[in-house]
Amino acid sequence: QLEYPKEMQNKYIVSKTLGSGACGEVKLAFERDTHTKVAIKIIRKSKFMTDVLPEMQDKPFNIETEVGILKRIDHPCLIRIIDFFEGKDFYIVLELMEGGELFDKVQRPARLSERTCKLYFYQMLLAVQYLHKHGIIHRDLKLENVLLSSREENCLVKITDFGQSKIIGETSLMQTLCGTPDYLAPEILHFAGTAGYGRSVDCWSLGVILFMCLSGYPPFSKKSARPSLTEQITSGNYCYIEEVWKDISRDAFDLVQKFLVVDPTKRLKIEEALEHPWLQDEHMRHTFQQLLAQTQNMRVKPEPLTLVPPGRKRDYHEDEKTG
Ligand SMILES: C/C(=N\NC(=N)NO)c1ccc(NC(=O)Nc2ccc(/C(C)=N/N/C(N)=N/O)cc2)cc1
């Protein structure tokens, strides 16, 4: 308890650990004055900067990027930040997602129904569409970073962890391409052909997530030593177990295949995925809208009911009521 920042302890009572990841853990906490439950993600400032890879050493700057992104985004399928503190470590206070991580719902033998996969995946697509529209690439989409709003199977999902995210700004290449290419080297024009495909890394990850939600096993794994995990990925050689996929619709598998395309310029984009037959499902979209409406209602405090105090004469006559 000693190590938490004073101003954080003034506002929150920190309780048990809910989950722990590579660079920190998630704690349950209670906001003192409202008694609401919150989650606090602790991001360790690695004590000895030397023991992490050089690219990880820019963590502190990344925390600013992440908090900047968390403060800017506003979407029902993206986690909401409540507070931020810096002390011995970084502390991000977030809304508590009662259902925990999607990762725990797709661990064998648990399997999600195709209907539930579709409800969850549709929300992930909306979330990533919003990020890409705002020039944000997540770059670390995985089952652990998809949180569930309740223990009910029919629930909202939210994407979290912007620790690896990147903001796409105006690039120097864009400026270069504004001018006439009289003196421009061919390799710059060649490179321009693939520039701006950063977003497609999120689409690949969504393909892996959908594969695992539907099948319960990973498309690429180090289990089969040959070919190596890297070779499987770079060749787009995912593991297809007929026994598992025979019970899953052709549309669902077709969508997975269109994401797991090695060439980023040929990989399905978010907009195209939202048009895919598997997601033209009115019932699923209606369920999502209902879940959304429920949260909106919860947001507006319901009017306190004015109850008739006990014993007072009723306004209407008994017989009229039965009339
Ligand atoms: C209710 C529950 N569990 N319930 C239970 N166990 N009851 O006994 C529960 C709830 C939430 C979670 N996870 C959770 O909230 N993750 C999470 C992960 C990452 C981040 C962020 C912002 N990361 N940013 C960076 N840079 N990271 O490195 C925020 C939240 C797990 C279990």
The ligand as an ORCA input file, in Angstrom:
! r2SCAN-3c Opt
* xyz 0 1
  C     -13.565     -8.287    -13.537
  C     -12.279     -8.971    -13.766
  N     -11.962    -10.029    -13.162
  N     -12.787    -10.520    -12.243
  C     -12.204    -11.418    -11.378
  N     -11.130    -11.950    -11.629
  N     -12.880    -11.627    -10.245
  O     -12.255    -12.407     -9.286
  C     -11.310     -8.394    -14.706
  C     -11.506     -7.128    -15.190
  C     -10.572     -6.569    -16.042
  C      -9.448     -7.291    -16.411
  N      -8.485     -6.791    -17.248
  C      -8.251     -5.524    -17.594
  O      -8.925     -4.587    -17.228
  N      -7.181     -5.431    -18.407
  C      -6.554     -4.304    -18.867
  C      -5.423     -4.530    -19.631
  C      -4.701     -3.463    -20.111
  C      -5.099     -2.157    -19.830
  C      -4.270     -1.061    -20.321
  C      -4.791      0.322    -20.396
  N      -3.027     -1.337    -20.649
  N      -2.141     -0.415    -21.078
  C      -0.838     -0.827    -21.184
  N       0.093      0.024    -21.657
  N      -0.515     -2.032    -20.819
  O       0.742     -2.484    -20.913
  C      -6.225     -1.924    -19.095
  C      -6.974     -2.999    -18.598
  C      -9.264     -8.574    -15.943
  C     -10.190     -9.126    -15.073
*
